[in-house]
Amino acid sequence: MRAMLKYVLVCLATLLCSARVRGQEIAVAAAADLKFAMGELAANFEKQTRTKVNVTYGSSGNFFSQMQNGAPFDLFFSADVEYAKKLEAGGQAEPGTLYHYAVGRIVIWMPPSVTVDVNARGMDALLDSAIQKIAIANPVHAPYGRAAVAALKKAGIYETVEPKLVYGENISQAAQFVQSGNAQVGIIALSLAISPPMKDGKSWPVPSEMHPAIEQAAIVLKSAKNRDAARAFLEFVKSKQGRATLEKCGFAIPKPDQEGSPH
């Protein structure tokens, strides 16, 4: 009953906000792992509200630095909840808008041309002599990169494979390194591994206990020019349709007590 009431409140909030924001435009900064999910979310929201959603993709850490310096975004979808929390604590987010929208997952991915059997060997596949380069996101500012390093250390192979590592500016660029042949394998987001350009490759899911949870969160920025439209889009992401899109695109949906209450 409580869950049903929560769902109804989210739906009502979405409808009320949508009525006020038709024909507007919002700027969204989104973690690179969201490329395909966010494209679908934005397109569906635009159809329903005629509000244009302009999305810029990149690493969460870089976006965080930009927003501290006043970057002109309305919404921030971070792959690391801590960046969103820091902006909230610093007074740069609209109070009460922080929302845990997903938990990311990492996989070892390689193109069909690489003959190493990753499904049989798991993490040990990275030790194969045929693997000369392993692409990961830069762990300095990309949570997926930090998760990859943690998993390599948990497996006890980090020092061995470290010379093979090549770093993408974000998780999307790391995936591109493997697609282009500049690396034989990548530790990338599941959301990218199952996307149309990469779904024909071979992948092995890295067990979640091998790395810290990739908890992802969104906030509306206090400097948002179109605050109502930004809130309406966030409500759409919280809706049943929005959550289904994220799940379809490879994200785990947080349990109700992790999400934060609807606004």
Protein Blocks (a to p, Z undefined) as FASTA:
>chain_A
ZZmmmmmmmmmmmmmmmmmmgoiacdddddfklmmmmmmmmmmmmmmnopacddddddfk
lmmmmmmnopacfbdcdfbfklmmmmmmnopacehkaccfbdcdddddddfklmbdfkln
mmmlmmpmklmbdcdddfklpmklmmmmmmmmmnopmmmmmmmpccdfblklmmmmmmno
pafbdcddfklmmgmklmmmccddddfklpccddddddddfklmblmlmmmmmmmmmmmk
lmmmmmmnopacddfklnopaZZ
